[in-house]
Amino acid sequence: MLHGVRLKGFAEAVAVADLWRLDEGDVDAELKGLADDGLVQRRDGRVTGWSLTPDGRAQHATLVAAELEEAGTRSEVDAAYREFRDVNPELLATCTAWQLRATETGQAVNDHLDHAYDGSVVQRLAGVHERIEPVLAVLAGALWRFGRYPERLANAVRRVQLGESEWFTKPLLDSYHTVWFELHEDLLATLGLQRGAEGRS
């Protein structure tokens, strides 16, 4: 539960449950128990959801480190993370190409009227996915909770290829970019790294 809230940052129980196909009611009850322990907090109002408290972040870091130590797969996760970092710039560039197009004076928002251009960007996304699939397989074998990423990313790229363009970068949807961002956060959290210090790791 703590890891799900950590990855989402701020989320309802249903979003945490969907990460690993858990029962929403069970997740909601567990989160309420964690709130009683001071590890998560809930905000209600125009925007509602759960987030980690400072104590929750500390407890989460301790548990994730212990999980990785018990699994004995730090070297595998670290190697996969380094391969992920090699592919990450191409994914970010592909997402930018989907959202913006080069013009004579700079860049403009992609209006998605040029189907040939959009098709070429979708092909780039498929290429990125092909590169990351072996990395996902290693991670799924290293820790069980990485096992949902292959399915989630494959679903997103397939839906983009079928013309459902919102599955490329749309926030608050399991779009390719959304799941990729969560995978990045998952790798950082698992290895105890900070995004700001990532380049020095």
Backbone hydrogen bonds, N-H to C=O, Kabsch-Sander energy under -0.5 kcal/mol:
donor,donor_aa,acceptor,acceptor_aa,energy
5,V,1,M,-2.3
6,R,2,L,-2.3
7,L,3,H,-2.5
8,K,4,G,-2.2
9,G,5,V,-2.4
10,F,8,K,-1.5
11,A,50,W,-2.0
15,A,12,E,-0.6
16,V,12,E,-1.4
17,A,13,A,-2.8
18,D,14,V,-2.1
19,L,15,A,-0.8
19,L,16,V,-0.7
20,W,16,V,-0.6
20,W,17,A,-0.9
21,R,17,A,-0.5
22,L,17,A,-2.6
27,V,23,D,-2.3
28,D,24,E,-2.7
29,A,25,G,-2.2
30,E,26,D,-2.4
31,L,27,V,-2.7
32,K,28,D,-2.0
33,G,29,A,-1.8
34,L,30,E,-2.3
35,A,31,L,-2.0
36,D,32,K,-1.8
37,D,33,G,-1.2
38,G,35,A,-1.5
39,L,34,L,-2.8
40,V,34,L,-0.7
41,Q,51,S,-2.7
43,R,49,G,-2.5
49,G,43,R,-1.9
50,W,11,A,-3.7
51,S,41,Q,-2.1
53,T,39,L,-2.0
57,R,53,T,-2.5
58,A,54,P,-2.0
59,Q,55,D,-2.6
60,H,56,G,-2.7
61,A,57,R,-2.3
62,T,58,A,-1.9
63,L,59,Q,-2.5
64,V,60,H,-2.7
65,A,61,A,-2.1
66,A,62,T,-2.1
67,E,63,L,-2.4
68,L,64,V,-2.3
69,E,65,A,-2.1
70,E,66,A,-2.6
71,A,67,E,-2.2
72,G,68,L,-1.5
73,T,68,L,-1.0
77,V,73,T,-2.4
78,D,74,R,-3.0
79,A,75,S,-2.3
80,A,76,E,-2.3
81,Y,77,V,-2.5
82,R,78,D,-2.0
83,E,79,A,-1.8
84,F,80,A,-2.7
85,R,81,Y,-2.4
86,D,82,R,-1.2
87,V,83,E,-1.4
88,N,84,F,-2.3
90,E,87,V,-0.9
91,L,87,V,-1.7
92,L,88,N,-2.5
93,A,89,P,-2.4
94,T,90,E,-2.2
95,C,91,L,-2.4
96,T,92,L,-2.2
97,A,93,A,-2.4
98,W,94,T,-1.5
99,Q,95,C,-1.7
100,L,96,T,-3.0
101,R,108,A,-3.1
103,T,106,G,-2.9
106,G,103,T,-0.7
108,A,101,R,-2.3
110,N,99,Q,-2.7
115,H,113,L,-1.1
118,D,114,D,-2.4
119,G,115,H,-2.4
120,S,116,A,-1.7
121,V,117,Y,-1.8
122,V,118,D,-2.4
123,Q,119,G,-1.9
124,R,120,S,-1.6
125,L,121,V,-2.3
126,A,122,V,-2.3
127,G,123,Q,-2.0
128,V,124,R,-2.3
129,H,125,L,-2.6
130,E,126,A,-2.2
131,R,127,G,-1.8
132,I,128,V,-2.0
133,E,129,H,-1.6
136,L,132,I,-2.4
137,A,133,E,-2.0
138,V,134,P,-1.8
139,L,135,V,-2.3
140,A,136,L,-2.6
141,G,137,A,-1.5
142,A,138,V,-1.2
143,L,139,L,-2.3
146,F,143,L,-1.8
147,G,144,W,-2.2
148,R,145,R,-0.6
149,Y,146,F,-1.2
152,R,148,R,-2.3
153,L,149,Y,-2.8
154,A,150,P,-2.1
155,N,151,E,-2.3
156,A,152,R,-1.9
157,V,153,L,-2.4
158,R,154,A,-2.1
159,R,155,N,-2.1
160,V,156,A,-2.1
161,Q,157,V,-2.2
162,L,158,R,-1.3
163,G,160,V,-1.8
164,E,159,R,-2.6
165,S,163,G,-1.7
167,W,164,E,-2.1
168,F,165,S,-1.9
169,T,165,S,-0.5
170,K,166,E,-1.5
173,L,170,K,-0.7
175,S,170,K,-0.6
175,S,173,L,-2.3
176,Y,167,W,-2.6
177,H,168,F,-2.0
179,V,175,S,-2.6
180,W,176,Y,-2.5
181,F,177,H,-2.6
182,E,178,T,-2.0
183,L,179,V,-2.5
184,H,180,W,-2.3
185,E,181,F,-2.4
186,D,182,E,-2.7
187,L,183,L,-2.5
188,L,184,H,-2.2
189,A,185,E,-2.8
190,T,186,D,-2.7
191,L,187,L,-2.1
192,G,188,L,-0.6
192,G,189,A,-0.7
193,L,188,L,-2.9
197,A,194,Q,-0.9
198,E,195,R,-1.3
200,R,197,A,-1.5
201,S,198,E,-1.6
